[in-house]
Amino acid sequence: MNSDFPMIISMLRRERRLSQKQVAADLGISQALLSHYEKGIRECGLDFLVKTAEYYDVSCDYLLGRTPNRNGQQAQPVNIPDAEIPTVEPGSNMVAMINKKVVMNTSAVIFDILDKLGNKKLTNAVSNYLMNAQYQAFRSVYSCEESNPQDLFTLNKSKYRSLCSAAMTLDLAMIDAIIESKTENTSIALSPDLLSRYFEKGTASLFTLVRNAEKSVKSKFK
């Protein structure tokens, strides 16, 4: 099948708080076989794929990881909602146009969640991490042309990446420490359905970003 299918059917079952035994019985297979499907040990047939899509009320494309939208709608600029994104001129790079919406809408969701939590230390740590990543990306793109003036930056050209990487590692450690401290405003119940309900405008982008990021990581470490 593919590497997304096992993860998705497992996620859908857990999301609905169903046991493997119950789902297997509903779908007319053994619990052992369902377990193999969820672990990616065995591949299912087309009949099971269709039956599973009907059971969870999602599309086959969603089960296969071809789209982040449960109804099967493909991610295109026209159906990824904008989150106050500047207009892109006609003729622009389509990939850049889609990814711009995905990244900006996902950022909006992240900061909406942080706003709901209301934890200033967590917000600052996440903000610093994201700004550091964007700083490095921007500086790399800006420096594509060697003659571009570098007086915009104060960090040493040969050291800024290692310094930023170290800072981002510290930011992640801070984020983990704040969350693990179990202090007030560090927990919020979320699931794909709740995200869609809370952040309707940005979840299509969020799901696209999660899927693309994981695929990118997997492809680099096969």
PyMOL commands that set and color helices and strands:
alter all, ss='L'
color gray80, all
select helices_A, chain A and resi 4-15+20-27+31-39+46-56+60-63+94-117+120-142+160-180+192-198+203-220
alter helices_A, ss='H'
color red, helices_A
deselect
rebuild
show_as cartoon
